[in-house]
Amino acid sequence: MPDQYLTSTDDFEAVLAEAPSVLAVTDGELTIRFVSPAIERVLGYDMESLVGTNWLDLVHPEDAERVRATLAGEREDDGTEYRFRNADGDWVWLETIVSADTETDRDCRVFTSRDVSDRPRFEAQFHQFVTHTSDVLTVFDEQGSVEYISPSVERVLGYEQDAMQDSDLFEYVHPDDLSTAITEFGQMIDDPGYVAVIEHRYRHADGDWIWAESRGQQVANGPLEDHVVVTTRDISERKQREQELKRQNQRLERFSDAISHDLRNPLDVLDGSLELARETGEEAHFERAERSIDRMYTLIDDLLVLAKHGVDPTEIETVDLNTLSQRAWSMVDTQDATLETDADDSIKADEGAMLELLENLFRNAIEHGGDDVTVTVGTESWGFYVTDDGAGFQDGTVDLFEPGYSTADDGTGFGLCIVEQIVDAHNWEVIATDSESGGARFEFICCDN
């Protein structure tokens, strides 16, 4: 029996030595009565050397009172984290849990301690991550209320972290996107395995709407069980690139349609004229062929503008509309036409694109309004306008901006299509209406100017 008892004791001590935690027994003053062999592996001390010393002597002075209160049972929590000096003299972080079976009436304290030095380091790294990441991390309860939002919300969305705690984030979602956002959130609540991916507009602290992508899922287990965790990032630049790519594809589609359709007519005329010229040798057929060639050159020039023209946001600048109008007028065969400018305000635009827009409007006014037409350029609070005193829109305005549409015999039908393309690239709006004199009036709504 003695040998059997000795073996059991050795086994017990071996278990204590390899345990991840240090078992300690102290009196009411926290003087150590017993400490397990794991103390040597965890903190570097010989277990016998600590018996008779006070546990608090090795606790960091700033943490000592909190540790004393916890071990004495004066606090509601039965555990705490604090700094503790190891045998090398370094401060390490310990987590101490007081045993529920501690018998305070016997002046005895029993607790276990383990080294959690990596935990504060991890928490610091996590804090850095959620502060500097391009994503906003949000934890929602089942009712959709915010229980936590990461500090990165200030950098990404402009709001202070404290102001967003316990707020209803759905109030910041664009009304047109709100229904989808609420539906997707409900789906995450009903189906814990469902991963929601939502693109929506979100009101930035400066009042602007930005595009955001939110990804979320309900947590199935752990401390955040039944909560929904969502990451949100600003995708405004991506959406802008997507919209520009869409516009480019539309321009290329128009270009392709025009190549296959609008160039075919002058090519057919050229082919027929050359055949008749070879048969008859008459000068009129050569002249007709030359006119077809000139028309094709004009069409190609317009089509290249239509296919290539975009607006680089970095090229947007403040331009003087009066000066720009004069420059555009000088590049057009104006016959006996007159330009009047009444632009009191400057506008923000891509200068090259604006020149192209004005040139096409001026050519259009002269082609349809006559050689002596008067064209006026002016500004209003909502943007600017270009108007003339010509014949106006005899066939209405429905098809004005369609590629290839023209009521002039020698018009290519791409001038106003190019104008519309430039308007779209600036995120403006153009309205064609009759002028007070019965001519044509184009209004460009660009309130951001």
Disulfide bonds with the S-S distance in Angstrom:
none
